[in-house]
Amino acid sequence: MEKTLYDDAGIFVSTERFTQQGKTYQMTDVVSVKQASASRGKNASAGLAAVLSFVGVCGAIYQGGGLLLALSMALMVAACLWFSSTLPYVTLTVTMASGEIVAIVSPEEGLIRAVHEAFAASSPNRSMADGGSLA
C-alpha cells in the first residue's frame, strides 16, 4: 500500500514513487539521494555596475569633480562588494539506475531536508548522503 511521505511545493514523495517538475519516477529505480549546500555568484548586472562606476571614476578624475569622484568611487566599491557576494542554495540529487538528476535546487534548507527525510523514510536500505554542510 502506497503511503504519502511528502507532498508540497510541487514535490511528491511516497513509498512507491516521487514526482517533481511534472515527472514521476518509481522509487524502485532510486539508488541514492544526496543533499549538498553550495553558492553561486550574483548575476552580470553587478559586474556591469562595477564597470560603469569605474568609468564614472575615470570621468570624474578627468573632469576634476570632487563630489562626482566621491560618489562614483562609493558606487564602484558597492558594486564590487555586491558582485563578490554569493547566494547560498541547497540541492537534492537523486541517483537512479538510468542516471542522476538534480531534483531540487532551493535556498530553503528546510525544504531540502524535509524531502531528503521523506526519501530516507521510503526505504531504510537506500544510500542517503548528506553533503556535510547542512546542520
N, C-alpha and C positions, 0 to 999 in steps of 0.2 A: 504494500500500500504506500502510495506517494505521500510524503509529508513535506509541507512548505517550511523552509528554514529561513528564508529572507525574501521579501517582496516589497521593494521600494525604489524610487528614482529610476524606474525603467529596468531594474535588475531583478531577476527572479532566480532563486536557488532552491532546489528541493532535493530530496533523496534520490530522485530519478534523473533530473535534468537541470540545466541552467540556461537562462535567456538573457542576452544583453544586446543592445542596438538592433532589436528585432530578429536576431538569430538565436536558434535554440540548439543546444548541444546536449548529448547524452552524458550523464555522469560516469557511465562505464568507460567512456573514452578518455576521461580526465586522468592523467598520470600524476601530476603535481600542480601545486598552486604556490606562488611566491609573491610576497609583498615587499616593496622597497621604496625608500624615500630618495628623492633627487631634487635638483633645482634647475631652472632654466633662466637664461638671461632675459632682460627686457627686450622689447621689440626695437626695430630700427629707428623709430621716431626719437628715441633718446639719443642715439648716435647723431641723427640729423640736427637735433637741438644743440648738441655739443659743437658740431662743425659750424653751424650758423652763429653761435655765440663767439666762437673763435674768430670768425670773420668780423663780427662786431667789435671785438677787442682790437683787431688789426686796424680797422677803420677808425676807431676812437684814438688809437695811438697816432695814426697818421694825421687826423684832424686836430689832435691836441685837446680833446674834450675830457675834462676830469670826471664829471658825473656820468657821462656816457661810458667812459672806460670802466668806472667802478661797477655800473650796472651790468655791463657786458661780461666783466670778469665774474661777478656773482652768478650770473646766468650760466656761464661756462662751467663753474665749479658745481652748481646744482645739477646741470645736465650730465656731467661726468659721474657724479655720485649716483644719479638715477640709472644711468647706463650700466654701471658696475654692480648694482644691486641685483639680487636674484629673486625669483618667485619659487617658493617651495611647492612640491607636489608629490603625491604618492601614487604608485602604480600597483596593480594587481595583475600578474601574468599567470596565465593558465597554460600548462603544457599538456597536450593530448597526443595520442598516437600519430595523428596526422600533422602535428606541428605545434608551434607556440603562438598564442595570441595575447595581446595586451588587452585584457578585458575591461579595465577601468583605469583612467587617469584622472585624479581629482586632488584638489588642495585640501580636502577634508579627510584627515586621518581616520576619524570615527567611521566614516562610510566604508573605507577600505577594510578597516579592522572588523566591522560587522559582517561584511561579505566574506572575508577570509575565515572568520569563525564559522560561518554557515557552511562553507566548503569543508572545514575540518569536521563539523558535525555530520556531514553527509556520508563520510567514510573514514573511520578511525585509522584505516590502513594506508591512506593516501599520504604522500610526501607533502608536508606543509612547511615551506621555508619562509622564514622571516628575514627580510633584508638586513635586520640588525639595527636599523635606525628608528624603529617605532618602539615606544615605551610599553 
